Amino acid sequence: MSLSINRSVRSPSILTLSVAGSLDANTSSRLEVEVKEVLKGTTRSLIFDFESLEFISSAGIRVVLMAQKKLKLKGGSIIVLKMQPQIRKVFEIIKALPNATVFSSVEELDDYLAEMQNKFQE
């Protein structure tokens, strides 16, 4: 199975990577290259949209955790959006994202981001 990655900018510091297909030992290097490129810029919040991700292996999880670690050093964070049940189960089993925020919909994410921006402006 193949992997596709689409990048979209939500704001100068918030970027979404929509990941579809299979994130495994054969494809994880593509996501790793994309993440490293994104983190060179001003991104402080990286959203992984996993709505169309069908499979993830330890190699894929490693890339997500690498992004989380690098963003934390910059004072940022990752956000995971629309995980399929089988993907969520993998993350739950290995307790890989205890500090990440996970949302089930774009609306839920937008409400959270608006609240965070309001707190910052106060």
N, C-alpha and C positions, 0 to 999 in steps of 0.2 A: 504494500500500500504506500502511496506517496504522501507528501506533506506539502501544504501550501501555507504561506504566511502573507498576510496583508497588513500593511502599516497605515494607520490613520492618526492624524494629529487632532487632539481635542482642545488643546491650548498650548502655548509655548513650553509648558513644563509637564504636560500630561499627554502621553502617547498610548495608543492601543495597538497591540499585535493580535490579530485574529488568526488563530492557528487551526488548521483543518487537516484531517487525515490521521496519520500515524506518526507519533513522536517517539522514535525508538533509536537504537544504536546506529542505524543506517541514515537517519534523517536529523538527529539532534544537532549535528554540527551546523546545519543550515540555520536553525534557530539560534544557536550560540553566536554565529557570525552576526546575525541581525541584532541580537541583544547588545553585543559589544559595540556595534555601530551606533545604536540608539543611545547607549550610555556615554558616548563621547560628547554628546550635546548637553542641552540644559534640562533634559528630562529628569523630573523628581518623582513622578508617579508613572509607573508602567503598568498598564492594564493588559492582562492576558485574557483574551476572549476565547474560551474553550468550547463554545457552543457546537462547533463542528469537529472537535477533536474526538476521534473514536477509540484511540489506544495511546497509552503512555507507558514507557518503560523507565527503568532507573536512570538511563541516560537522559531522557527527557526531563525527569524530575531534577536531575543534577543541574541542568541549564536554568530551570526556574529558580532553584535555590541559589545559584550563582548570581542571578539577577537581583534576588532579594538581598543578598549579602553586599553587593556593590552599591545598590541604592541606599541601603542603610548607612553606609559610610558617607554618602552624600547628603544624609538627612532625609532621604526619600523612602518610598515603599513600593511594593507591588500590590496590585489588586487583581483578583481572579474573578472572572465573570462567566456566568452560564455554563458551569461544569456539568457534563453528562454524568449520570449516576455511577457508571463504571469508573470514571476518572476521579470523581469525588471519593469513591470508596478506596482507591489506591492511596490518595493523599491522607485519608483518615487512618488507614491501616498503619502507615509509616509515620504518622504525625508530622508530616513535612511542612505544614504551613500554620503553625500555632500563632504566629504573629501577623499573618496576612489577613486582609479583609476579603471575604468572598461574598459575591452578590449573585442573586438569581436572575436579575433583569437589569436592563439599561436604566429604567426608571428608578429603581432602587439605588443604583450607582449614582445617578444624577442628583437625587435627593441628598445622598451622603456628601458628594462633592460640594454642593451648594451650602450645606451646613458647615463643612470645614472652611470654606471661603468666608462665610459670615463670621465664624469664630476668629479667623485671622484678621479680619477688618476691624473687629471690636477693640 
